[in-house]
């Protein structure tokens, strides 16, 4: 509370306010989400997990990554330890690496690092159609500046889609659905994207081919350079395992 009003992250402090902190007693919920996660890295401050497709990172739903973290991650023994909390989001259908804070100070520090663009993210996607080997996409999203760098890692022919590309993506901004919107905007939608894809080329039943591959940053408390990876899924590799178009007939 700030001057007897509930505070939010948007509350400004000018000096002279009366700040009151009330810590609610921890109550175990009657329902516990049982959901196993693959933990890729963990220390006293942070954890990194693999987010599978088909689950929200957080929100009002019962089945979320946030609700499953406590049973998969060891509680920090530091004085300001808190319930593990994701510090960024991935779409419901996106797989890949997700960064989690385990203490109040670490969550604040990681949020600031994302805000200051001190965490480099790399994604991989499978896109449809002919496209340049590399480039950048800078079209605005919801009136806000947005920038994505891309580079093609591999290409195969496909009877159904013409060409499929394995594309490395480096978003420089973090707009909602940025990668999906940017690639769709240049005529190369992500395979399996039902929202931004080309209607006659919508792939059903195999999910969205978008994967958060790596996070690189300096650890805010140990000052060590970290480059954490979540390997490209086998379903991606299967498409590009051979340059023969007939191997893609089942995609």
MARGULO-816258 format. One record per residue (C-alpha): z, x, y. Coordinates in steps of 0.1 Angstrom, whole numbers, padded with zeros to 4 digits, always signed. Layout:
! MARGULO-816258
ZXY;...
! end
This chain:
! MARGULO-816258
+0000+0000+0000;-0008+0012+0035;+0012-0007+0061;+0020-0034+0035;-0017-0038+0027;-0033-0029-0006;-0053+0003-0001;-0087+0011-0016;-0108+0043-0016;-0123+0030+0016;-0090+0029+0035;-0088+0054+0063;-0056+0072+0071;-0052+0081+0108;-0015+0093+0108;+0017+0074+0113;+0010+0048+0085;+0037+0037+0060;+0024+0045+0025;+0041+0030-0005;+0032+0038-0041;+0042+0015-0070;+0036+0028-0105;+0033-0001-0130;+0050+0002-0163;+0026+0010-0191;+0021-0020-0213;+0001-0017-0246;-0026-0044-0247;-0025-0068-0277;-0061-0058-0285;-0071-0022-0290;-0107-0011-0291;-0115+0010-0322;-0146+0030-0314;-0151+0066-0324;-0167+0090-0299;-0181+0124-0304;-0161+0148-0282;-0183+0178-0271;-0157+0197-0250;-0121+0193-0240;-0093+0211-0222;-0063+0200-0202;-0083+0189-0172;-0116+0175-0185;-0134+0162-0215;-0171+0158-0223;-0183+0131-0248;-0215+0119-0262;-0222+0083-0250;-0241+0063-0276;-0266+0037-0267;-0256+0000-0265;-0222+0004-0248;-0212+0003-0212;-0194+0032-0196;-0169+0010-0179;-0166-0025-0164;-0150-0059-0173;-0162-0059-0209;-0138-0051-0237;-0161-0027-0255;-0166+0002-0230;-0165+0039-0233;-0136+0039-0208;-0115+0017-0231;-0123+0039-0261;-0114+0073-0244;-0076+0072-0250;-0080+0071-0288;-0106+0099-0289;-0092+0124-0263;-0059+0142-0262;-0036+0132-0233;-0032+0161-0209;+0002+0177-0207;-0002+0185-0170;+0022+0168-0145;-0005+0146-0130;-0019+0135-0163;-0035+0100-0163;-0055+0078-0186;-0089+0095-0192;-0115+0082-0168;-0153+0087-0167;-0164+0102-0134;-0200+0091-0134;-0221+0065-0152;-0249+0062-0177;-0269+0030-0182;-0261+0008-0212;-0292+0019-0231;-0290+0056-0221;-0275+0082-0245;-0261+0115-0237;-0234+0136-0220;-0206+0120-0201;-0179+0138-0180;-0143+0126-0181;-0113+0135-0160;-0079+0137-0176;-0057+0142-0145;-0055+0126-0111;-0064+0158-0093;-0093+0166-0116;-0108+0131-0112;-0107+0135-0074;-0122+0170-0076;-0150+0160-0099;-0159+0129-0078;-0161+0153-0047;-0183+0177-0067;-0207+0149-0076;-0207+0137-0039;-0214+0173-0028;-0242+0177-0054;-0223+0206-0071;-0230+0193-0106;-0265+0198-0119;-0277+0171-0143;-0307+0174-0167;-0321+0145-0186;-0349+0142-0211;-0372+0111-0213;-0402+0101-0233;-0428+0088-0208;-0461+0069-0213;-0495+0080-0200;-0512+0109-0183;-0491+0128-0157;-0490+0161-0139;-0473+0190-0157;-0446+0191-0130;-0437+0176-0097;-0412+0156-0076;-0408+0120-0069;-0392+0111-0036;-0398+0073-0032;-0368+0055-0017;-0346+0033-0038;-0331+0003-0021;-0338+0019+0013;-0320+0051+0004;-0335+0086+0001;-0340+0096-0036;-0354+0127-0052;-0362+0136-0088;-0378+0168-0101;-0397+0167-0134;-0415+0190-0158;-0434+0181-0190;-0421+0200-0220;-0445+0185-0246;-0473+0159-0249;-0488+0142-0279;-0516+0117-0283;-0508+0081-0294;-0532+0054-0305;-0510+0027-0289;-0498+0045-0257;-0526+0070-0250;-0502+0098-0244;-0465+0103-0248;-0447+0130-0228;-0414+0147-0234;-0402+0152-0198;-0373+0172-0184;-0358+0155-0154;-0335+0168-0127;-0322+0141-0103;-0311+0154-0070;-0297+0121-0059;-0278+0095-0080;-0292+0061-0072;-0289+0032-0097;-0317+0034-0123;-0332+0062-0103;-0351+0079-0132;-0364+0047-0146;-0376+0034-0113;-0391+0068-0102;-0411+0072-0134;-0422+0036-0134;-0432+0040-0098;-0457+0068-0106;-0472+0048-0135;-0453+0067-0163;-0425+0044-0174;-0400+0055-0200;-0408+0045-0236;-0387+0014-0245;-0378+0004-0209;-0380-0034-0209;-0370-0037-0173;-0394-0012-0156;-0420-0008-0183;-0456-0020-0184;-0456-0054-0201;-0482-0048-0227;-0467-0014-0236;-0431-0026-0240;-0416-0010-0272;-0391-0033-0289;-0363-0025-0313;-0361+0013-0309;-0341+0015-0276;-0347+0034-0244;-0359+0069-0247;-0337+0084-0220;-0311+0110-0227;-0286+0128-0205;-0289+0163-0218;-0267+0187-0198;-0242+0192-0170;-0238+0225-0153;-0209+0232-0128;-0180+0254-0120;-0148+0241-0135;-0127+0229-0105;-0095+0245-0119;-0104+0275-0141;-0134+0285-0119;-0155+0292-0150;-0192+0284-0150;-0198+0256-0176;-0231+0245-0190;-0224+0217-0214;-0251+0202-0236;-0257+0171-0257;-0287+0180-0279;-0319+0159-0277;-0318+0130-0302;-0337+0133-0335;-0357+0102-0326;-0372+0121-0296;-0379+0152-0318;-0396+0131-0344;-0423+0120-0319;-0431+0156-0309;-0427+0172-0343;-0465+0173-0348;-0494+0170-0324;-0512+0146-0348;-0517+0112-0333;-0514+0094-0366;-0477+0105-0369;-0470+0082-0339;-0483+0050-0354;-0447+0039-0362;-0434+0046-0327;
! end
